[in-house]
Amino acid sequence: MVKNKFALESTSISEIVVYGIQEKKGNDIVRLDLRNIHSSVADYFVVCHADSATQVKAIAASVEEEVYKALKQDPKRKEGLQHGEWILLDYIDVVVHIFKTEKREFYGIEDLWGDAEMQFYKSA
């Protein structure tokens, strides 16, 4: 029963994250469901990209703002804010990857987790 509560929490966080990305027009939003992959480090990865470092930073700020407004939760860890090429926001069970376009193509996160169920979202 407790596991279901945490699963619902991570699903809710991932949906709020997607909304925060959509608010700042993130491109090619994908939610990877990692819950059935035994070696996964989180329940979900949410991935998107933007064409400029400024937009990457704005998307990250929007995600943080929306999650905080809804759940009063800050990311446990943040990486990449200084350069804005690949920002990672770690909400423990949900990890958000916000890339600059060419960095997303280079790293191919979705390919690394090819066994994950993927859900695609449109920008708002």
C-alpha positions in Angstrom: 0.0 0.0 0.0 2.8 2.4 0.8 4.5 1.7 -2.5 1.3 2.7 -4.3 1.3 6.0 -2.5 4.9 6.7 -3.6 4.1 5.7 -7.2 1.2 8.1 -7.2 3.4 10.9 -5.8 6.1 10.3 -8.5 3.4 10.2 -11.2 2.0 13.5 -9.9 5.4 15.1 -9.7 6.2 14.1 -13.3 2.9 15.5 -14.5 3.6 18.8 -12.8 7.1 18.8 -14.3 5.6 18.4 -17.8 3.3 21.3 -17.2 6.2 23.5 -16.0 8.1 22.6 -19.2 5.0 23.3 -21.4 4.6 26.8 -19.8 8.0 27.8 -21.2 7.6 26.0 -24.6 10.0 23.2 -24.1 10.5 21.1 -27.2 9.8 17.4 -27.7 8.8 16.6 -24.1 9.1 12.9 -23.3 8.3 11.1 -20.0 10.2 7.8 -19.6 8.5 5.4 -17.2 11.3 3.5 -15.5 9.3 1.8 -12.8 9.5 -1.6 -14.4 13.2 -1.4 -15.1 15.1 -3.0 -12.3 18.3 -1.0 -12.7 16.6 2.3 -12.8 17.6 5.2 -10.5 14.2 6.8 -10.5 10.5 6.2 -11.4 10.5 8.7 -14.2 12.8 10.7 -16.4 11.3 13.8 -18.0 13.3 15.0 -21.0 13.0 18.1 -23.2 15.1 20.6 -25.0 15.3 24.3 -26.0 17.2 26.3 -28.6 19.0 28.6 -26.2 20.7 28.5 -22.8 18.3 31.3 -21.7 15.3 29.2 -22.5 16.8 26.1 -20.9 17.2 28.1 -17.7 13.7 29.5 -17.9 12.3 26.0 -18.3 14.2 24.8 -15.2 12.9 27.8 -13.2 9.3 27.1 -14.4 9.6 23.4 -13.3 10.9 24.4 -9.9 8.2 27.0 -9.5 5.3 24.7 -10.5 6.5 21.8 -8.3 7.0 24.1 -5.3 3.6 25.7 -5.8 1.8 22.3 -6.0 3.8 20.3 -3.5 6.1 22.6 -1.5 9.0 20.5 -2.7 12.4 21.7 -4.0 14.7 19.5 -6.0 17.1 17.5 -3.9 19.8 18.4 -6.3 20.4 20.7 -9.3 23.1 20.5 -11.8 24.1 22.6 -14.9 22.4 25.9 -14.0 25.6 27.9 -14.7 26.0 27.0 -18.3 22.4 26.1 -19.3 23.4 23.4 -21.7 22.0 20.5 -19.7 20.2 21.2 -16.5 19.3 18.3 -14.3 16.7 18.7 -11.5 16.5 15.7 -9.1 13.3 15.1 -7.3 14.5 11.7 -6.1 11.8 9.6 -7.9 11.6 12.0 -10.9 14.6 13.3 -12.6 14.2 16.2 -15.1 16.7 16.6 -18.0 16.5 20.0 -19.8 18.9 20.1 -22.7 20.0 22.6 -25.2 19.1 21.1 -28.6 22.5 19.9 -29.7 23.3 18.4 -26.3 20.2 16.4 -26.3 21.0 15.0 -29.7 24.6 14.2 -28.6 23.7 12.4 -25.4 20.6 10.5 -26.6 19.2 9.9 -23.1 16.0 8.2 -24.6 18.2 5.7 -26.4 20.0 4.8 -23.2 16.7 3.9 -21.6 15.1 2.3 -24.7 13.3 -0.3 -22.5 11.3 2.4 -20.8 7.7 3.1 -21.7 7.7 6.6 -23.3 4.9 9.2 -23.3 5.2 12.2 -25.6 3.8 15.6 -24.9 3.3 18.7 -27.0 4.5 22.1 -26.0 1.7 24.4 -24.8 
